[in-house]
Amino acid sequence: MTKLGQWLCGLALLGSAWAALALAPPGLRLPAPYRQALLPLPIYLLVVFGCYSLATVGYRLATFNDCEQAAAELQEHISAARADLRQRGLCF
């Protein structure tokens, strides 16, 4: 299962549990404080997901590895391409 599938399954599970509690089935009576905390729960979860996403992106950017060997190889390719273009009469 892909990550997207896992996220969608988790979201569907949480959403169905929230809907079952928020719609207040006849046999279940939630106390008022629980009901007041339950109704804005999707907004809270969206904010938490946004914070998690920003923290993950920030951490990955902070620990991003430099590829010095690949950069040097790319510079060599650029130099070779420029030399080839100079031989063909193109001026930079």
N, C-alpha and C positions, 0 to 999 in steps of 0.2 A: 504494500500500500504506500502511495506517495505521501509526502508531507501535507500536500493540499487535501488529500483524502482524510488524513488523520485530523487535520484542523476542522474540516467540514463535519466529520462524524462527531467530534467533541462539541462543536458549535450546535449541531442538531440535538445532541443529548442535553446540553445545558438549556437550549431554547425550549425544548419540549418540557423539561422539568419546570422551567420558569413559567411557561404558559399554563401548565397544569396547576401550579400553585397560585398564579395571579388571577386566573379565571374563577377561583374559589368554587370547586365542585360542591354540590349540596351536602355531602357527608363530612366535609372538612371546613372547619371554621378557624381561621387564623386570628390570633390576637391583633389588635390595631397596630401596635409598634412593629410587629413582624411584617404586617401587610404594607406599612409605610416604608419600611426598608426594602421590601421586595420589589415594589413597583419601579423605582429608578435603577434597579440592579443592572439592566443591559447598558445603560449609559456609563455606570461605574466600570463595568467590564471593558467597554470600548476605550475608556481613558486609560485603564491599566494596560490594555493591549498596545495602545499607542506609546505609553512610557516604556514598555518592554521592547518594542520595536526600535525606538530611538536609542535606548541603552545598548541594544545588540549592535546596531549600526555604528554607534560611537566606539564601542569596544573593538569591533572588527577593524575600524579605521585606525584606532590607536595601536593595534598590534599587527598592522599590515606589514609584511616583509618586503624589503626592497630586493629587486631582482637585478643585481649588478652585472651578473654574467650575461643575462639576456639583453640588458641595455648596451653593453659593450658589443655584443654580437650584432645588434641592430645598427649601431653606429658604423660598424664595419660594412654592413650591407649598404647603408646610405652612401658611404665613401666609394664603394665599388660602383654603385649606380651612377653617382656623379661623374666618376672617371669615364665610365662607358658613354654617358651622354656628352661629355666633352670631346671624346673621340669622334662622335657622330656630328659635332659642330654646334651643339647647343651651348650658349653662354649663360651663366647665372648672374 
